[in-house]
Amino acid sequence: MAAPKKQWGITPSISWTPPTEKEILQNEELTDELKRQGQYETPGETEKKQALLVQLQKIAVEFVKHVCRKNNLPQSIIDSAGGKIFTYGSYRLGAYAPGSDIDTLVVAPRHVSRDDFFEYMPSILERMLPSGAIEEMKPVPEAYVPIIKLVISGTDFDLNFTRLAVSTVPWDLDVKDTNLLRGLDDRELRALNGPRVADELLQLVPQKKTFRTALRAIKLWAQRRAVYGNIVGFPGGVAWGMLVARVCQLYPQATGSVIVMKFFRIIGRWHWPQPLLLKESEDHPIQARVWNPRLYPTDKYHLMPIITPAYPAMCATHNIGPTTKKIIIQELERGGDITDKISFGKLQWKDLFTKHTYFTKDYRYYLSIISGSRTKDAQASWSGFIESKVRLLVQSLENQGSIAVARLFNKGFAREHRCKDEDEITAVLHGEMQYQATNVKTETTDNIKDPLHNAVAQGGADAVAVTNGNGETTQNGNEPYAFYTTTYYVGIELAQESTKKLDVSEQSREWKEQQCRSAGYEDGQNHLNITATRSYDLPLDVFAPGEERPTKGKKKTATKKAPVIGQKRSVDASGMEDPASRLPQPTDKETKMLEAWQRIYSQVPSKSRHRQVLVTVFDRAGGIATGYEDLDKVATSASENGTFAATDRHQCRKPSAMDS
């Protein structure tokens, strides 16, 4: 009698069938395609990273000894104190691309504090690493998860810290031991949870090589389809890893290619909000808060709960909202259709990794959320804060009856501009690109990897003290000075039953005022604005090489047709022009109001601050303030934008008496 097969996960496996020759060949083709897509590094790069980690391990031990000596501890304690480096995230899972950060945790005994880490570790790194090896080092102690951002010989490290309530940290410490959690505060627990989840996850998959191949493919697909990033409401790298691991548990002997093909159908048809678990939840005497919708009401509202396997169990996808859930399921369905055709030889693996069409064809209308600051450091923190809060605006838009989909793009676009005065800054905040610095390339926030931006984005203002840096801007006469912006885009799809006119001014104003009341906002230093943008007006730098910006469609000419007796006439058959092809014109009353306002405006000196006040008042009254001094343009803009008006377009500032 055959021995019973091991159960992987909380349910029996679906199939233990060994792979066929066809499946083995498809797996080789998938691996070859991933290599062509640049998802594997060379053996030399791997050895270089391993050597750097060995150096960091030696530095961690020396750091602990240094603190012990500073505290005048006995030599016996100094010699046995230890210290250890753990990796986590994509690097620990073995599914990382060249150039990816290595998430690294320094674990120290109880007599070493977080303050010691930020006080002594930078100087020890400089002393023990070869001269010139450190290309960048930026401590971020105020982060939700405090880190030292480090670039050593071209390799990026996010160096994190935690201490344990033990007197020694041996080299063979098993981070999965739940007894190590005793006596830890929330920050220390979060830090230790990174390597604990990664190690636990690897223990819960039948074949690590198969898991890593499939995860590389799914991560690349998710990034290409713009459904990647926890902060903006999509699964992050570890969450996608847990989804892949669950499919591996259901098909223990399958190849990586089979796991990918099964992945889209199984996860795409999962009965959410039923949680996805890799193991049964466990209890522990320390009584930490674990995900449990029966005990904690907020857990009931998680739409796609993916639960971490290490104690204390947490939901890795609490930021997913109705729109992002809908988009994820649509993309999973699309991926399943493509992999079905790959299985039958009708498509190739490269077709699965085709880039998204978010800017080229998915939407006609967009909201541009533009954050700006007068210094680079101020913008790093301000843009990170805005990134952490944009999804709240999207949630507000989702409740707008005339909007079917409000989809936030998962990256921000960081730009640098050269402005001479406040009018030019105002123009930039309204989407004008003519002042953009021509010698500075637009970068997406994921490529910049700014530690301050990421720290604030992960923690938000409630958890992180936002540092604005130097608020003074150096200006030499009429010489232009730098102004930094980061823009996030929200694609808007109108509900079929809605009218063609969309007004989101109320949601925009409320959200902006809320952000400008935060502790991280500095009046005069930080700026925020929301503008409506049509697809054919999007900046060229959001399009990749080879992509074309949509063009403005021509107005359709209505033709009269004889109506059929007894049949309800359509818009065209009625002889009326299709409202979708005709922009509304201002009424006589509106025209007179515009003319009166223009007369008042023209009497105010062009450099007077009262002009901005007038623009704001005009804006609050329902017009569209563009910052142009030529009010004919203002009036034209007000009428032309009638079909899609984000009417609250004034520059973000704290409320004043003038608002009344």
N, C-alpha and C positions, 0 to 999 in steps of 0.2 A: 504493500500500500504506500502510495507516494506521500511524502511529508507535506503538510499544509503549507501553502505559500504565505509569506509574510504580508500582512496588511500594511499598506502605506497610506497614511492619512486616516480620516475618521470614517471612511466607507471602504468596502472592498474595491479592488481594481476592476476596471471594465474589461481589459484584455491583457493576457500574458503572452500573446502570440509573438514569436520572434520575427524580426524584420525579414521581408522578402528581398530578392536581388534588386528588384525595381526600387524599393524603398532605400536600400543602401546606396544605389546610384543617385537617387534624388537627394540624399543627404550629402553626398560628395559635391553635387552641383550647387547645393545651398551653401556649403562651406566655401567653395570657389567664388561664388558671387559675393559673399561677405568679405572675402579677401580683396576682391576687386573694388568693393565699396569702402575699403580702408578701415575695416573693423578689427584687424589683427595687427599688432606691432611686431617688429622684427625681434629675433632672439637676442640681438645685441641690446635693444631698448629694454627688454625684460630683465636682462642681467644687470643693466645699469640701475634700474629701479630697486632690484633686490640688494645691490651693494649700498645704495643710499639708505635703505631701511636698516641694514646692519649698522651703518654709521649712526643713525638716529637712535638705535637701541643703546649703543655705547654712551651717547650723549644723555639719554634718559637716566641711565644709572649714575652718571657723573652729576647730573642735576640734583638727584635725590641726595647724594652724598654731600654736595655743596650746601644744601639747605640744612642737612643734619649738622654739619660743621658750624654753620652760622648760628644754630640753636644750641651749640655747645653740648651736644649729645655725646655719650660715651662711644669710644672707638668700636666696641662690640656691636652697638646698634648701627653705627655708620657702615660697618662691613657687611651686615646682614640685611640692611634696609631694602636693597634691590631696586626695582623699578622696571617697567616693561612697556613695550610698544605693541599695540594691536591695530590692525587695519580693519576697515569695515566698508560698507557701501559696495559699489560696483567692483572695486579692485579686489576686495575680499571674496566676492562671489565669483570672480574670474571672468567677468563679462564686461570688460572695459575696452574703450577704444583708445588709440594712440592720442596722447595729449590730455587725457582725462586727469582730473585731480585724484590724488590718493588721500582718502580720508584716514587720518591716523590719530589714535588715542594714546596719550601718555598716562599710565596708571602708576600712582605713587602711594606709599603708606600714609597713615593718618597724620603724621607730624609734618606733612608737606601740604601747604594750602594753595588755593587758586591764585591768591595774591603773589605767593612765591613763584608760581609758574610764570606770571607775566613780568615779574621783577627781575628774575635771574635767568630764565631760559634764553631770551634773546642774546645776552652777552655770552653765554656758554656756547650757543650755536656758532656765533662769530669766532669764538676762540678755537673750537674743536674742528670746524669744517675748514677745508683748504681755502687759502686766500682767493677771493674772487668767486668762490662757488655760490655764495648767496647773491642772487640777482634781485630778489625782492623779499622784504620781511615787513609785515604789517600786523601788529597785535590789535585784536578787536575784543577787549575784555568786557565790553558792555553788551555783547551779543546774547541772543536767546540761548545759544550754545556757544560760549566764549571760545575763540580760536586765535591762533597765530597763523596768518596766511604767509606761506613760505614758498619761494621758488629757488630750488637748488639745482644748478647745472641744467636748467631747462625743464625740470620736473616740478610740477605744482603739488604742494602738500597743504592740506588743511589740518593743522596741528591742534588737537583738542586735549583737554585735561580732565581727569577725575582722580579722586583719592578714595581709598577704601579704609574701613575702620579696622585695619590690621597693622601690625608693627613691621611686617616684612612683605614684600611682593616678589616671590621667587620667579625664576625664568620660566618654570613650567606651570604657572598659574592657569587654571581652567576658568575662563571667564563665564562659562555656562553655569557655574555653581551658584545657585540662588542665595546661598548663605552670605555671599559677598554683598548682597543688597542691604544688609542690616546697617543702620546708622547713616545712610546716605540721604542728602537733601535732594530736592527736585532736580536741580541742575546736574548733580553728580549721577543721579539715576538716569536722566536722559542721555548723558554722555555715555554711560556704560551700556545703555540699551542698544547702541549702534552695533558694536561687535557681537553682542549677545544674540541679536536677531539674525545677523549674517551667519554666525556659526550654527545656530539652531536650524536655519533654513537649509544649509548644506547637509545637515544630518538627516533631513526629512525627504530627500530626493533619492530615488533608486540609483541613478547613474549621473554622476557629477558632470561628466563630459557632455552627455546628451543635454542636460539642463543648461549648461553654459552655451552650447551652440544655439539652442532654441531661444535663450534669453537675449543673446546678441542680436538675433533676427528680429525679435519682438521689440526690443528697444529701438533698433534702427527704424523699423516700421512706424513706431509711435512718434519718434522724432520727426520723420519725414511727413507724417500726416498731421503734425501739430497737435497731438493729444498727449503731450508729455509735460509734466510739471505740477507738483503738488500745490504750490502757492497760488496758481491761477485756476485751480479746480480740476486738474487732471491727475491721474496716478503718476507718482514719481518712480524712480528706478527700482527701489525696493518693493514697491507695490506691484509693479509689473513682474518683478521676480517672483513674488508670492503667487501670482496668477499662473505663471509658467510652471512653478513647482507643483501646483495642484494638478495640472494636466499630466505632469510627469508621474505623479502618484497613481493616476488612473490608468496609465499605459507604461508599466515599469520596464518593459523590454523594447520599447519603441525607439527609433532613431530621432535625431533632432528635427529632421524634416517632417516626420509624422506628427511629432508634438506640435510643431507650428501649424500644420493643417488641422489638427484636432482642436487646437487652441481657439481659433476664431469661432467655431461652432459651439463649443462647450461654454466658453466665457460669454459669447454673444447672446446665448439663450439661457443664461443663468437666471434663476428666479429671485432677482433682487427685490426687496432688501434682505433676503436670506443671506447671512454672513458667509464669507468664504474663509474656511478654517483649514489649516494644515495639520492640526492636532487638537485634541480635546483641551479645553482650558484647565489650568491647574491652580490650586490654592496654595497659599504660603503664609507662614505665621506673621510676616511683617505687615500683612493687610494693606498692601498698596492698592490704589484705585485701578481697577481693570475694566475693560469694555464689557458692559452688561446693561442692555436696554431695560431689563426688569428692575434694576436698582436705580439707574441714572436716566431720567427722562430725556436729556439731550442726546443720548445714544440712539434713541428711537428715530431721530430725524436723519440719520446717516443713510443716504440713498443707495450707496454701493459699498457696504462695509467689508473691507479686507483686513483681517485681524492678524497682527504680528504673533509669531509662534512663541516668543520668549516671554517669560513672566517679568513684569506685569503686562498682560495683553492689551494692546492699544489698536485703535482704528487708524490705519495708514491713509485713509481716503475721506476724512471728515470734511474736506473742502469741496467735494463734488456736489454740484447743484443740478437742478432739473435740465438746464441746457447742456451742460457738459456731459451729463449722463446720456442724454439723447444723442449727442455727437459721438460719444464713445461707442454706443451700440450701433449707430449707423456705420461707423468705420470698421467695427468688427464684422458686420454683415458684408460690407464691401470686401474686406480681407478674405472672408470665407469664400465668396464668389471667385476671387482671383486664385486662391489656392486650390479650389476645385478644378479650375481650368489648368493649373500647373500640373495637377495630378494626372490629367488626361492628355498632357502634352500640348495643350492649346496655347499656353502662355509660359513665360519663363520667370525665374525668381526675381529678376530685376524689375518685373512689372509690379511686384508686391511693394517695392520700395520707391515707387513713383512719388514725387513730391506733391504736397497739397496744392490746391488751387484757391486758397483762402482769398488772395488779393486779385487773382486774374479772372475768376468767374463765379465764385460762390455767392457773392453779395453785391447788391447795387449801392447800398448805403452803409456808411460807417460813422461811428463816433470816434473822434480823435481826442484822447485824454492826454493833454500836454502839461507835464510838470517842468518847471524851469528854476534855475538858481544862478546866482552871480559868481559862485566859485565852484570848482570841481568837487571838492570834498562835500560842500553843502548839497550839491546835486546828487552825489552818491547816496547820502543818507535820505534825502527827501524823495528821490525816485524809488529807493527801496521801500520806504514807507507807503508811497502811493501804490506800488506793485502789490503790497500786502492787502490793500483796501479796495482795489478796483473790482474784485469779484463781488463786493457788497453793492456797488453801483449796478453791476450786471443783474444781481438778484432783484434789485428794485425795478429794473427794466423788464425782467421776466414777468412781473406782476402787471405790466402795462397791457391792457386788453388788445391793443392794436399791434403788438409785437409777437410774432410767432417764435422767433429765435433771436437771442442776443448772445453772440459768441465772442468771447475775449481771445485775441491771439495770444499765444503762450510766451511771447517774447516782447520786450520793449525795444525801441529804436533810439539809441543815444546819439545826439547830434551836437555839434559845436557851431555857434554863430558869432558873427562880428557885428556889433551894434554900436551906434554913435550916441543914441539918445533913447528916452523912454518910449517915444513913438515907434521906433524900430523894434524895441523889445515887445511892445504891445502887438505889433504886426506878427512877430515870430510866434507869440502865444496864440495867435489866431490862425496859425498854419502857414504863414508866408515863408517861402523857402529862399527868397532872394538874398537874405543876409547870411545864409549858411556858409561856413568856412570851406573854401574849395580845396584846401590842402589837408583837411582832416576827414578821414573816412567815417561814414556812418557805421556804427557797430551795434549788434544786438546784445542785449544784456547778458545772455548766456556766454557769449564769446569774450566779453570784457572781464568777467570773473572778478569783479571788484569786491573785496572782502567786506567793506563797509556797507555797500549796497545789499549784498547777500545776507549780512547779519541782520540788518533792519527789516528786510523783506521776510525773513524767516520768523522774526519775533514780533514785528509790529510795534507801535508806539507804547502800548501798555507794558511791553516786556523789555524794550530797549530804549535807552536814552539816546535820542537822535542828536548827533554832533554836527553842527552846521559849519564849523570851521570859521575862517576869517570872513566877516561880513562886508569888509570894505572892498570896493572895486577900484583899481587904479585906472585913472583916465587922464590922458595927456591931451588937453585941448580937444580937437575934433577927431583925434585918432580913435578908431573903433576898438572896443574892448570885448572880451570873451563873454558869451552868455551860453549856458549849457541847458539842454532840454533832453527829456526822455519821453517818448510818445508811445502810448498803448492804444491799440485799435480794437474796436468792438464792431463786428459785422452784424448788421441788422437785417432780418427777414420779416417783412410785414405779414400779418395774418390775412388770409384771403378775404375774409369778410370785412376787413377794416377799410377805411378810406385811404386815399393816397397821401393825406396830410398826417404827419406825425409830429407831435409836440412832446418833447421829453424835458422841457425846461424845468418843471417842478422837481423831478427826480435829480436832475443835474445840479440844481441850486442847493437842494438839501444835502446831497452828498458832498459837494464842494465846501459848503459852510461847515460841515462836520469835520472835514480834514483840516480846515483852517483854524479850527478851535483846538486842535491837538497841541500837546506840549512841544512837539517837534517842529511846528510851524513858526517861522520868524518873519514878521511883517517887513517887507522891503527886501528881504533876502530870497525867500521862496515864493514861487508863483504857481498857479494852477488854472487851467482853462479847459473847456470842453467845446469842441466845434463839430459841426456836421460836415461830412465829406462824402461826395459821390465817388464811385469807383474810378471814373475817368479823371478825377482830380487828385488821386492819391499821389504822394511824392514818388519820384522815379526810383529812389533808393530802397523802397520796400520790395522791388522786383529783382529777382535773381537774373544773371546773364542768360539771355535766350527767352526770357518771359516778356510779354508785351502788356503794357497798360491798356485796360479797356478803353474803347473810344466812345465818344458821345453819340448816341443814336440819333438819327434824323427823325423829325416829326412826320408821323404818318398823315397822309391826306385822306380825309374821309370821302367816301364815294356813296352817292345815294342809290339805294336799291328799292324796287317796288316791294312793299311788304306783302307777305302772304296773308290772305284773309283768314281770321280766326287764330292766327299764330301771334304770340307775344313778340313784339319787336325787340331786337337787340339794340345796343347803342349805335352801332354802325347803320343798322337798317332804319333807325328812326330819323336819320339825317343829321343827328347831333354828333359833334366831335367827341372822340373818346377822351374822357377826363384824364386818362393816363398820359395822353400825348399833348395835353394843353395845360400850361401853368396858370394858376389863378391870378387875376389882375386886382390891384387895390381898388377899394371903393372910393367914391368921391370924398367921403368923410375922411378916409385914411390918407388920401392924397393931400387934402387941405391941412391935415395934422402934420404931415411930413414937411409941407412947404413952410408952415408956421415955425416948426422946430428948426428948420434950416435957417430961417431968418435970424432966430435967436443965436444959433450956433455960429453964424458967420460974423456976428458982432464981437465975439470973444477972441482975444489975441491967440494966435496959433500955438504959442508955447505955454499958454496958461494952463494950470492944473484944473481949472474949472471946465475946460473942454472935456476932460475925462469924466468929471462929475456929470456933465450933460449926457455924455454917451451912456453912462451907467443908468441914469434916470430914463433915458430913451429905451434902453435895454429892458429895464424892469417893467416898462409899460407895454412890452410885447414886441418891440422892434428888434432888428438884428444889428448890433453895433459892430462895425468892422474896423474902426480906428482910422478910416480914411478921412482926410480933411475935406474932400470934395463930397458934399452931402448928396449930390446927384447919384454918386455911386452907392451911398448908403440907401437911398430910396430904391434904386434899382435892385440892390442886393435883397432888400426886404421883400420886394415883390417876387423876385426870381426864386427865392428860397421858400416860397409858400408851401410847396409840396412836401418839403422835408426840412422842418425847422427845429433845430435845437436852439430855442430863442434866448436861453440864458447864457450869453457868451461873454459876459464881462469878466475881467481879470479877477482871480480869487484874491480876497482880502478879508480881514476881520471886519465884522459889522460895525458901523459907526452911526452917529446920530443922523447923518445924511440919509440913511436907509429908510428912515421913517417918513 
